[in-house]
Amino acid sequence: VTDTDGNFSELVVDVKVFPRENDLVDKKDLVDAINKAEAFDKSLYSVGSYARLEEALKEGKLLVKSISLTEEEVRESAAKINKAIDGLVDISKLSQNVDFARDILEYEKDTYTEESFDKLKEAYDNAVALLSNENPTSREVLRANARLSQAIRNLVYKEEVDYEALTEVYKLSLIH
Protein backbone atom coordinates (compact mmCIF):
# COMPACT_ATOMS: atom_id res chain seq x y z
CA VAL A 1 0.00 0.00 0.00
CA THR A 2 1.32 3.45 -0.76
CA ASP A 3 0.63 6.58 1.17
CA THR A 4 0.06 10.03 -0.35
CA ASP A 5 3.83 10.66 -0.48
CA GLY A 6 4.40 7.47 -2.50
CA ASN A 7 5.95 5.52 0.37
CA PHE A 8 5.20 1.83 0.50
CA SER A 9 4.05 0.25 3.68
CA GLU A 10 2.84 -3.18 4.60
CA LEU A 11 -0.81 -3.62 5.32
CA VAL A 12 -1.83 -6.50 7.50
CA VAL A 13 -5.43 -7.56 7.19
CA ASP A 14 -6.95 -9.94 9.70
CA VAL A 15 -9.66 -11.90 7.90
CA LYS A 16 -12.06 -14.03 9.83
CA VAL A 17 -14.26 -16.47 7.98
CA PHE A 18 -17.54 -17.20 9.66
CA PRO A 19 -19.40 -20.32 8.62
CA ARG A 20 -22.84 -19.87 7.21
CA GLU A 21 -25.63 -20.77 9.58
CA ASN A 22 -26.47 -23.77 7.37
CA ASP A 23 -22.94 -25.14 7.80
CA LEU A 24 -23.39 -25.24 11.57
CA VAL A 25 -26.53 -27.40 11.39
CA ASP A 26 -26.01 -31.15 11.76
CA LYS A 27 -27.77 -32.68 8.77
CA LYS A 28 -26.74 -36.30 9.44
CA ASP A 29 -30.20 -37.50 10.55
CA LEU A 30 -31.84 -35.97 7.49
CA VAL A 31 -29.20 -37.33 5.11
CA ASP A 32 -29.54 -40.77 6.72
CA ALA A 33 -33.34 -40.65 6.35
CA ILE A 34 -33.01 -39.60 2.69
CA ASN A 35 -30.57 -42.43 1.96
CA LYS A 36 -32.80 -44.95 3.71
CA ALA A 37 -35.89 -43.77 1.80
CA GLU A 38 -34.14 -43.97 -1.56
CA ALA A 39 -33.50 -47.70 -1.03
CA PHE A 40 -37.19 -48.68 -1.21
CA ASP A 41 -38.55 -50.28 -4.39
CA LYS A 42 -41.68 -48.45 -5.54
CA SER A 43 -43.19 -51.59 -7.10
CA LEU A 44 -43.47 -53.34 -3.73
CA TYR A 45 -45.72 -50.77 -2.03
CA SER A 46 -49.17 -49.30 -2.45
CA VAL A 47 -49.38 -46.25 -4.69
CA GLY A 48 -50.60 -43.94 -1.93
CA SER A 49 -48.09 -44.97 0.71
CA TYR A 50 -45.18 -44.67 -1.72
CA ALA A 51 -46.44 -41.27 -2.93
CA ARG A 52 -46.29 -40.02 0.68
CA LEU A 53 -42.71 -41.23 0.91
CA GLU A 54 -41.79 -39.55 -2.38
CA GLU A 55 -43.27 -36.25 -1.18
CA ALA A 56 -41.41 -36.37 2.14
CA LEU A 57 -38.22 -37.34 0.30
CA LYS A 58 -38.59 -34.47 -2.19
CA GLU A 59 -39.06 -31.97 0.65
CA GLY A 60 -36.09 -33.42 2.54
CA LYS A 61 -33.79 -33.18 -0.49
CA LEU A 62 -34.74 -29.56 -1.05
CA LEU A 63 -34.29 -28.75 2.60
CA VAL A 64 -30.86 -30.36 2.92
CA LYS A 65 -29.61 -28.03 0.16
CA SER A 66 -31.15 -24.96 1.78
CA ILE A 67 -28.89 -22.08 2.81
CA SER A 68 -30.99 -21.16 5.82
CA LEU A 69 -31.56 -24.50 7.51
CA THR A 70 -32.38 -24.92 11.18
CA GLU A 71 -31.97 -27.91 13.50
CA GLU A 72 -35.73 -28.02 13.96
CA GLU A 73 -36.32 -28.22 10.21
CA VAL A 74 -33.81 -31.06 9.97
CA ARG A 75 -35.52 -32.98 12.78
CA GLU A 76 -39.00 -32.40 11.36
CA SER A 77 -38.03 -33.40 7.83
CA ALA A 78 -36.17 -36.53 8.97
CA ALA A 79 -39.16 -37.46 11.16
CA LYS A 80 -41.55 -36.95 8.23
CA ILE A 81 -39.46 -39.20 5.99
CA ASN A 82 -39.18 -41.87 8.69
CA LYS A 83 -42.92 -41.70 9.33
CA ALA A 84 -43.56 -42.18 5.60
CA ILE A 85 -41.22 -45.17 5.62
CA ASP A 86 -43.08 -46.65 8.59
CA GLY A 87 -46.35 -46.04 6.72
CA LEU A 88 -45.37 -47.96 3.59
CA VAL A 89 -47.93 -50.65 2.78
CA ASP A 90 -46.19 -53.71 1.37
CA ILE A 91 -48.33 -55.29 -1.34
CA SER A 92 -45.67 -57.61 -2.77
CA LYS A 93 -46.91 -60.90 -1.27
CA LEU A 94 -50.51 -60.13 -2.17
CA SER A 95 -49.44 -59.27 -5.73
CA GLN A 96 -47.59 -62.58 -6.03
CA ASN A 97 -50.62 -64.52 -4.79
CA VAL A 98 -52.89 -62.61 -7.17
CA ASP A 99 -50.62 -63.57 -10.08
CA PHE A 100 -50.62 -67.21 -8.97
CA ALA A 101 -54.42 -67.24 -8.53
CA ARG A 102 -54.88 -65.59 -11.95
CA ASP A 103 -52.99 -68.47 -13.56
CA ILE A 104 -55.18 -71.03 -11.78
CA LEU A 105 -58.35 -69.17 -12.78
CA GLU A 106 -57.26 -68.89 -16.40
CA TYR A 107 -55.82 -72.34 -17.00
CA GLU A 108 -57.16 -74.79 -14.43
CA LYS A 109 -60.90 -74.21 -14.16
CA ASP A 110 -61.75 -77.79 -15.08
CA THR A 111 -59.29 -79.18 -12.54
CA TYR A 112 -61.11 -78.11 -9.36
CA THR A 113 -64.61 -78.44 -7.95
CA GLU A 114 -66.95 -75.61 -8.79
CA GLU A 115 -67.43 -74.64 -5.15
CA SER A 116 -63.72 -74.38 -4.34
CA PHE A 117 -63.04 -72.62 -7.65
CA ASP A 118 -65.80 -70.06 -6.96
CA LYS A 119 -64.30 -69.32 -3.53
CA LEU A 120 -60.93 -68.71 -5.16
CA LYS A 121 -62.55 -66.42 -7.73
CA GLU A 122 -64.23 -64.40 -4.97
CA ALA A 123 -61.02 -64.04 -2.94
CA TYR A 124 -59.13 -63.15 -6.13
CA ASP A 125 -61.65 -60.46 -7.12
CA ASN A 126 -61.48 -58.92 -3.65
CA ALA A 127 -57.66 -58.91 -3.71
CA VAL A 128 -57.55 -57.32 -7.17
CA ALA A 129 -60.00 -54.63 -6.04
CA LEU A 130 -57.84 -53.92 -3.00
CA LEU A 131 -54.68 -53.67 -5.11
CA SER A 132 -56.39 -51.12 -7.35
CA ASN A 133 -57.09 -48.99 -4.25
CA GLU A 134 -54.32 -46.38 -3.86
CA ASN A 135 -54.51 -46.38 -0.07
CA PRO A 136 -55.17 -49.82 1.37
CA THR A 137 -54.12 -50.34 4.96
CA SER A 138 -51.56 -52.96 5.92
CA ARG A 139 -54.30 -54.78 7.80
CA GLU A 140 -56.53 -54.91 4.71
CA VAL A 141 -53.65 -56.22 2.60
CA LEU A 142 -52.77 -58.90 5.16
CA ARG A 143 -56.40 -59.96 5.44
CA ALA A 144 -56.87 -60.15 1.66
CA ASN A 145 -53.65 -62.12 1.30
CA ALA A 146 -54.71 -64.55 4.03
CA ARG A 147 -58.09 -65.09 2.36
CA LEU A 148 -56.57 -65.60 -1.06
CA SER A 149 -53.93 -67.99 0.30
CA GLN A 150 -56.63 -69.92 2.13
CA ALA A 151 -58.75 -70.17 -1.02
CA ILE A 152 -55.75 -71.49 -2.95
CA ARG A 153 -54.98 -74.07 -0.25
CA ASN A 154 -58.65 -75.12 -0.12
CA LEU A 155 -58.96 -75.89 -3.81
CA VAL A 156 -60.39 -79.36 -4.22
CA TYR A 157 -59.49 -81.47 -7.22
CA LYS A 158 -62.34 -82.95 -9.16
CA GLU A 159 -62.34 -86.69 -8.90
CA GLU A 160 -61.43 -88.20 -12.18
CA VAL A 161 -63.55 -91.12 -13.20
CA ASP A 162 -61.84 -94.00 -14.93
CA TYR A 163 -64.65 -94.91 -17.30
CA GLU A 164 -62.91 -98.05 -18.54
CA ALA A 165 -62.59 -99.41 -15.02
CA LEU A 166 -66.18 -98.41 -14.25
CA THR A 167 -67.38 -100.20 -17.39
CA GLU A 168 -65.47 -103.33 -16.40
CA VAL A 169 -66.99 -103.27 -12.92
CA TYR A 170 -70.43 -102.83 -14.47
CA LYS A 171 -69.90 -105.73 -16.86
CA LEU A 172 -68.71 -107.94 -14.00
CA SER A 173 -71.78 -107.03 -12.00
CA LEU A 174 -74.01 -108.18 -14.88
CA ILE A 175 -72.31 -111.58 -15.03
CA HIS A 176 -72.89 -112.40 -11.37
Disulfide bonds with the S-S distance in Angstrom:
none
